[in-house]
Amino acid sequence: MALLLFRRKVRHQAETDRLESIAETARQVADLAQDDAAVKLRNDFPDLSDKDILFLCYLILRFHTSTIAVLTGYSKDNVRQKRHRFQAKIHSFSGPNADLYRLLFE
């Protein structure tokens, strides 16, 4: 029984490490491809959590709804709802990066 629990824990840790690696890569690629977009989002929207920024990076990279659902653990419906909420928030933004955000999230 202890061995089974250990194996489950190892599998869970491997999955967690893999998702964290994907998340970090997504942030880096979004920053490289889109003029430090994640950094600008963090500065312009300080109330966003790290998970929110990561979600927006997935959107910037044009990940499909089902892919984002797998990576975040959200349902597809929740991904769609979050996408629409963030798009509304970003499109109402009027700061210096507004044009960049409108291009990224149209």
trRosetta pair geometry for C-beta under 8 A, 3 or more apart (Angstrom, degrees):
i j d omega theta_ij theta_ji phi_ij phi_ji
1 4 5.7 -53 -152 33 33 113
1 5 6.6 32 152 -15 65 105
2 5 5.7 -54 -150 38 34 111
2 6 6.2 37 151 -22 66 106
3 6 5.5 -52 -147 36 32 114
3 7 6.4 35 154 -21 65 104
4 7 5.8 -51 -148 34 30 111
4 8 6.5 31 153 -18 63 104
5 8 5.7 -53 -149 36 33 112
5 9 6.3 33 153 -19 65 106
6 9 5.7 -56 -150 36 31 112
6 10 6.3 31 153 -19 66 105
7 10 5.7 -53 -147 36 31 111
7 11 6.3 32 154 -18 65 106
8 11 5.7 -55 -147 38 30 111
8 12 6.2 31 154 -19 65 108
9 12 5.7 -54 -146 38 30 112
9 13 6.3 29 155 -18 64 107
10 13 5.8 -55 -147 38 29 110
10 14 6.3 31 153 -21 64 105
11 14 5.7 -54 -148 35 30 112
11 15 6.4 30 153 -18 64 106
12 15 5.8 -55 -149 37 31 111
12 16 6.3 32 152 -19 65 107
13 16 5.5 -53 -145 38 32 113
13 17 6.2 35 155 -20 65 105
14 17 5.7 -53 -146 37 30 112
14 18 6.3 32 153 -22 63 107
15 18 5.7 -54 -147 35 30 112
15 19 6.4 27 155 -16 65 106
16 19 5.9 -56 -147 38 29 108
16 20 6.3 28 155 -17 64 108
17 20 5.7 -56 -146 38 30 111
17 21 6.3 33 153 -22 64 106
18 21 5.7 -54 -150 34 30 113
18 22 6.5 31 152 -18 64 104
19 22 5.6 -51 -147 36 34 112
19 23 6.2 37 152 -22 65 106
19 71 6.4 152 -142 -154 96 68
20 23 5.5 -51 -146 35 32 115
20 24 6.4 31 156 -17 65 104
21 24 6.0 -53 -146 37 29 108
21 25 6.3 29 154 -16 63 108
22 25 5.7 -58 -148 39 30 111
22 26 6.2 33 153 -23 66 106
22 71 6.3 -121 113 -132 138 115
23 26 5.7 -54 -148 33 29 112
23 27 6.6 30 154 -18 63 103
23 54 5.3 -15 -153 -140 104 133
23 71 7.3 147 -74 178 83 114
24 27 5.8 -51 -151 33 33 112
24 28 6.4 30 153 -16 65 107
25 28 5.7 -58 -148 39 32 110
25 29 6.1 28 157 -17 68 108
26 29 5.9 -55 -141 39 28 108
26 30 6.2 30 158 -20 64 108
26 54 6.7 78 88 -155 128 80
26 57 4.8 114 139 129 101 123
26 58 6.0 -6 -173 -75 147 66
26 61 6.0 -102 -150 -9 91 153
26 63 7.9 -19 -129 -41 130 135
27 30 5.9 -58 -148 37 26 110
27 31 6.4 24 155 -17 63 108
27 38 5.2 44 -155 -77 82 173
27 53 7.4 40 -112 132 108 105
27 54 6.6 -55 -67 -106 100 74
27 57 5.2 -68 -92 -110 52 165
28 31 5.8 -58 -150 37 30 110
28 32 6.2 24 156 -15 66 109
29 32 5.7 -56 -143 41 31 108
29 33 5.7 19 163 -10 68 115
29 57 7.9 109 66 -179 82 109
29 61 6.3 53 103 -97 120 126
30 33 6.2 -60 -133 45 23 102
30 34 5.7 -31 -179 31 61 116
30 37 5.3 -90 156 61 94 117
30 38 5.3 90 97 -38 120 106
30 56 8.0 108 -165 113 160 75
30 57 4.0 -120 -22 -143 158 89
30 60 4.6 82 -134 84 111 140
30 61 5.8 -89 -79 -48 91 97
31 34 7.1 -80 -123 57 13 75
31 36 5.0 19 -155 -116 86 45
31 37 6.2 -143 -98 36 44 68
31 38 5.1 -62 -68 27 92 105
31 39 6.2 68 -121 -12 113 98
33 37 7.9 -29 77 1 74 122
33 60 7.6 149 81 145 117 112
33 61 7.5 101 51 -98 151 78
34 37 3.8 6 103 -31 117 127
34 60 5.7 -96 -1 -174 160 130
34 100 7.5 124 174 -177 98 109
34 104 6.1 66 -154 -102 146 122
35 40 7.5 22 112 -20 86 138
35 100 6.7 -100 69 -138 130 139
36 39 4.2 -34 174 40 102 121
36 40 5.8 108 113 -25 86 93
37 40 5.7 -59 -146 39 31 110
37 41 6.2 33 156 -21 67 105
37 56 8.0 -143 140 132 110 109
37 57 7.5 144 95 -105 113 71
37 60 5.6 141 107 -121 158 157
37 100 7.1 -160 -109 152 90 122
37 104 6.2 128 -134 -105 142 159
38 41 5.6 -50 -145 35 31 113
38 42 6.4 35 154 -21 63 104
38 53 5.7 81 -154 178 93 110
38 56 7.4 149 -108 90 74 107
38 57 5.5 7 -84 -81 115 110
38 60 8.0 -117 -59 11 80 157
39 42 5.8 -53 -151 33 30 112
39 43 6.5 24 152 -14 64 107
40 43 5.7 -58 -148 40 33 108
40 44 5.9 17 160 -8 70 114
40 97 5.0 142 174 -108 132 165
40 100 7.1 3 113 92 163 147
41 44 6.1 -64 -135 47 26 100
41 45 5.6 -28 180 34 67 110
41 48 6.7 -36 152 50 99 158
41 53 5.8 149 103 -125 127 89
41 56 5.8 165 -146 102 166 155
41 101 7.8 119 -90 -100 87 111
42 45 7.2 -73 -120 63 14 72
42 46 7.1 51 171 -101 55 54
42 48 7.0 -115 -110 67 50 113
42 53 6.0 15 -73 -104 88 140
43 46 7.2 -3 -155 -66 22 84
44 93 6.7 53 160 -159 128 142
44 95 5.4 -165 -136 59 115 156
44 97 5.7 -107 -59 44 151 127
44 101 7.9 -117 90 -54 160 139
45 48 4.5 47 122 -14 110 115
45 52 7.9 -108 122 122 129 133
45 89 7.6 71 -116 144 138 125
45 93 7.7 -72 -65 -97 103 137
48 52 3.9 -128 -167 92 94 136
48 53 5.5 115 129 -54 123 79
48 56 7.6 -9 -168 -10 152 135
49 52 4.7 106 50 2 71 100
49 53 7.2 -132 98 -2 42 85
50 53 5.7 -52 -149 36 34 112
50 54 6.3 35 152 -18 65 106
51 54 5.6 -54 -148 38 32 113
51 55 6.3 38 151 -24 65 104
51 72 7.4 101 -166 -141 101 106
52 55 5.5 -51 -149 33 32 115
52 56 6.5 30 152 -16 64 105
52 86 7.5 165 -165 -98 96 123
53 56 5.7 -55 -151 38 32 111
53 57 6.5 38 148 -24 64 102
54 57 5.4 -48 -149 31 35 116
54 58 6.7 38 151 -19 64 98
54 72 7.7 154 110 -96 114 102
55 58 5.8 -51 -157 31 33 112
55 59 6.8 32 146 -16 63 103
55 68 7.0 72 -142 -162 75 120
55 72 6.4 42 -95 -94 93 146
55 82 6.2 -65 175 144 149 139
55 86 7.2 -172 113 -50 116 157
56 59 5.4 -50 -150 36 39 114
56 60 6.3 46 149 -24 67 100
56 86 6.2 -159 -90 -174 96 150
56 105 7.9 -44 -150 -83 92 121
57 60 5.4 -47 -146 32 34 115
57 61 6.4 24 156 -10 65 108
58 61 5.9 -62 -148 45 30 105
58 63 4.3 -51 -176 30 88 135
58 67 7.5 -171 -166 107 119 100
58 68 4.8 122 143 -106 147 102
58 71 6.6 172 -101 73 143 147
58 72 7.6 -96 -9 -43 163 116
59 62 7.4 36 179 -77 36 31
59 63 7.1 -74 -75 38 28 86
59 68 7.6 31 -63 -92 67 146
59 83 6.3 151 -102 -123 128 93
59 86 7.2 -169 -11 93 166 144
59 104 7.7 86 116 149 96 93
59 105 6.3 27 139 -111 129 87
60 104 5.2 -21 -117 -171 87 115
60 105 7.7 -49 -84 -68 66 75
63 67 4.5 -120 179 90 102 126
63 68 5.1 125 108 -57 121 88
63 71 7.4 -26 169 11 159 143
64 67 4.6 92 59 5 81 106
64 68 7.1 -153 91 -5 41 86
65 68 5.9 -58 -149 37 30 109
65 69 6.3 35 152 -24 65 106
65 76 5.3 68 145 -149 113 89
65 79 5.0 144 -156 105 82 136
65 80 6.2 12 -132 -64 134 82
65 83 7.6 -73 -104 -27 95 147
66 69 5.4 -49 -148 32 34 118
66 70 6.6 35 154 -19 64 101
66 76 6.0 -14 -90 -99 63 113
67 70 5.9 -53 -152 34 33 109
67 71 6.3 24 154 -12 66 110
68 71 5.8 -60 -143 43 32 108
68 72 5.8 5 166 1 69 118
68 74 7.2 -20 130 54 87 114
68 79 4.8 126 96 -138 119 135
69 72 6.5 -70 -134 49 20 93
69 73 7.7 -108 177 75 52 2
69 74 5.4 -103 -127 80 64 72
69 75 6.2 -2 -140 -178 118 16
69 76 4.9 -40 -69 -75 150 60
69 78 7.6 118 -114 60 91 93
69 79 5.1 -91 -69 -32 83 138
70 73 8.0 23 -176 -66 20 38
72 79 7.1 139 50 -90 136 100
74 78 4.0 -125 -178 91 108 125
74 79 5.1 137 102 -57 125 78
74 82 7.0 -34 -168 -4 168 139
75 78 4.6 97 53 5 78 102
75 79 7.1 -137 95 -6 43 84
76 79 5.5 -50 -150 32 35 115
76 80 6.5 36 152 -18 65 103
77 80 5.7 -53 -151 35 33 111
77 81 6.3 32 152 -18 66 106
78 81 5.6 -54 -144 38 34 112
78 82 6.1 33 157 -18 67 106
79 82 5.9 -56 -146 39 28 109
79 83 6.2 34 153 -24 63 107
80 83 5.6 -53 -148 33 29 115
80 84 6.5 25 156 -15 64 106
81 84 6.0 -58 -151 37 30 107
81 85 6.3 28 153 -18 65 108
82 85 5.6 -56 -145 38 32 111
82 86 6.1 27 159 -14 68 108
83 86 6.1 -61 -147 40 25 105
83 87 6.2 25 156 -20 63 110
84 87 5.7 -53 -142 37 30 112
84 88 6.4 31 157 -19 63 105
85 88 5.9 -57 -153 35 29 110
85 89 6.4 26 152 -17 64 108
86 89 5.5 -55 -145 39 35 112
86 90 5.9 29 158 -16 69 110
86 105 7.2 -123 122 -143 97 145
87 90 5.8 -57 -140 41 28 107
87 91 6.0 24 161 -16 65 111
87 105 5.2 -174 -114 158 80 120
88 91 6.0 -57 -139 40 25 107
88 92 6.4 19 160 -15 61 110
89 92 6.2 -67 -153 38 25 105
89 93 7.0 42 146 -41 61 97
90 93 5.5 -36 -159 3 39 121
90 101 4.6 -142 -177 164 111 127
90 102 7.4 176 136 -75 99 51
90 105 5.2 58 90 49 152 160
91 101 7.7 -153 -74 120 43 108
91 102 6.3 85 -113 -105 73 86
91 105 7.3 -127 -54 95 85 120
93 97 7.7 -21 130 79 133 80
93 98 5.2 -168 106 -106 88 88
93 101 6.1 21 61 64 136 158
94 98 5.6 5 -133 -76 26 147
95 98 5.7 149 58 -44 51 90
97 100 4.7 -50 -171 42 79 119
97 101 5.8 80 130 -25 89 99
98 101 5.8 -60 -149 39 30 109
98 102 6.3 31 156 -22 67 106
99 102 5.7 -52 -146 34 32 112
99 103 6.5 31 155 -17 64 105
100 103 5.9 -60 -155 37 30 110
100 104 6.2 24 153 -17 66 112
101 104 5.6 -58 -142 40 33 111
101 105 5.9 -8 171 14 70 115
102 105 6.8 -75 -133 54 21 84
102 106 6.1 43 165 -58 62 101
103 106 6.4 -36 -140 -6 22 114
